[in-house]
């Protein structure tokens, strides 16, 4: 009997050591998933694809009924907006031409542009039931060109970044799950020079109490931020392209030492109601650049 | 073939957990309440009570396996669900020797199991720094809504699966060379 009890204790202790080792292994900064994880992710992702279709159908119907109620008001507002857009289109076209001319005179190549990216369309398959881990699974993986650390957006704005990519699925960490290890270089565009220049800063994580992103302003700027101003990614970090909408300023508060200012930013995209997302692939132009460099070297 | 039923049902529940949050109304998701589906755990509790005999440990085995699968698919920290689920199911397996298997016992063990598993997950996530929720807030915003919603699921699942599980358990006993 005592042997049996000892054996049980022995198993429990070995299990505990194994458990600590496993957690330690997964908390390490690892670049790639193990083969087992990739296989499991893809298998479950495949099953989710089957389950997802009928459930999506039902939620769509419920959503449609809700939409019908607002259609009349929305339609009126949209018509007004449409009239505005017509004017905007001409303006944008002129600006584009002007931009191109200026770029040509400056002798900049197209692939120097930090705005450019290739979009990869994907569908959200599932969301982690563990609410502390804010991540969703999408149905595109490394076979489709998705890689870790790519930005993910919806038409409204940025929603997160690719955490890990399996061959056919990948997990996306949402902005609401960002911490100080996942910073985004952002800016508030002011469109001027001198005193009116853009305000740069870093998105330093998500504050769960106020339900907003913490945007720390790096430099002391002359002009204060106002509520409702748009924060977009600046592209300076090298990971995300510039021009992705992150959110709007909700409140500006001094930070805990009173030296810099922190803006609370409400994410522009809805993190709880999304279906189609776009993975932002910046790597194409990087490849192009390296190719050119190598050919130049060969030429020499 | 019949031996495949249990893992298949568990796998289905695992997949369904991922879309469960989409079925909830949107304002519940944006509110402070954190409702976490523990459907796999509930079915494992049923297996422990109605399928397993005193000397078989299928439920613990499945708890280890599907806990690990949840860890891989839905969280990026391996071992948390695996360890919590296996430990809780082992305890449930021990308790069911003392109690007769009926709906009240299933409810009691189910609620205790969910509460303990969730506390253990919270504890581990606090230690490794994935969450920093105060215990009081955790109790009000996460534990009680989670237990409540999972209890509803348990009561819905009970009439569907229990008879089947008992018959499968009996068949397993007659062909005692299953493992």
Interface residues (C-beta under 8 A of the other chain):
Chain A: X15 X16 X18 X19 X22 X23 X25 X26 X27 X36 X37 X40 X41 X44 X47 X48 X51 X52 X55 X56 X59 X125 X126 X127 X128 X129 X130 X131 X132 X133 X135 X137 X163 X164 X171 X211 X272 X273
Chain B: X11 X12 X14 X15 X16 X17 X18 X19 X20 X21 X22 X23 X26 X29 X30 X34 X35 X36 X37 X69 X71 X72 X73 X74 X75 X76 X77 X78 X79 X80 X82 X83 X86 X121 X124 X125 X128 X130 X131 X133 X142
